[in-house]
Amino acid sequence: MFLSALSMNVYAGSHTKKSDVTKADYLKQAEARFDRMDTDKNGILTVAEKKAYWAKIKAEREAKKEAKKTEKK
């Protein structure tokens, strides 16, 4: 199930660029995201690693939103 969510995020990122995606490119992106998430590099994503990764992504998105609000003022 998690791989499906991971794959959907990879697809979503590729899809927004409005270009075709090869299977090789899709898998390369999925593997790169897996590698970023697997912080201890043991080839297994733990629940803690997944939670930490998504918390980091959420914090980065929030920081970008706040930066944009500050720029507009």
N, C-alpha and C positions, 0 to 999 in steps of 0.2 A: 504494500500500500504506500509506504513512504517513497519508494522508487517512482511510483506513479506521480506523486506530488512533485518530486524532484524533476521528473520528466516534463510535467506540465509547465513548471517554471522555466525550464530551458526552452520549451516550445514557445511559451508566451514571449520570452525575450527575443527570440528569433522572429516570431510572427510580427511583432511591432515594427520591425525593420522593413517590413513589406518586401521581403525577398524570399526566394525559394531556399529551402534548407535540405541539404543532402543528409542521408542517414549517417554518414561518417562525421559530418559537422555536428549533427545533433548529439551523437554519442560522445564526441570530443568535448562538447560543452557540458554534458551531463557528468563526464568523468572529471572535468576541471572543477565543477561545483562540489562533487563528492570529495575530491582531494582538499579543497578549502575547508570543508566541514570536518574532515577526519584529522583533527588536530594532533593526535598522538601517532598518526601515520601507521596504524596497525591493520588497515584495510577493513575496519568495522566501524560503522557509525553507531555510537551509543545514543541513548535518549538524551543524555546530558550534552553531548556534542551537538546534536540537532537543535536542542533548545538554546544553547549558547549561540550557535550560528544565527538562528532566526531572531534572537533578541538583539544581536549585533546589527543585523540588517534593519530591524525595526528602528533601533536607535539612530542609525545613519540616516534613514528616511526622515525621521522626525527632526534631526539636526538640519537637514536640507530645507525642510519646510520652514523652520524657524529662521534660517538664514535668508530665505526668500522674503519672509515677512519683514525682516530687519532692513533689507535692501529697498523695499518699497516705501519705507518711512522717510 
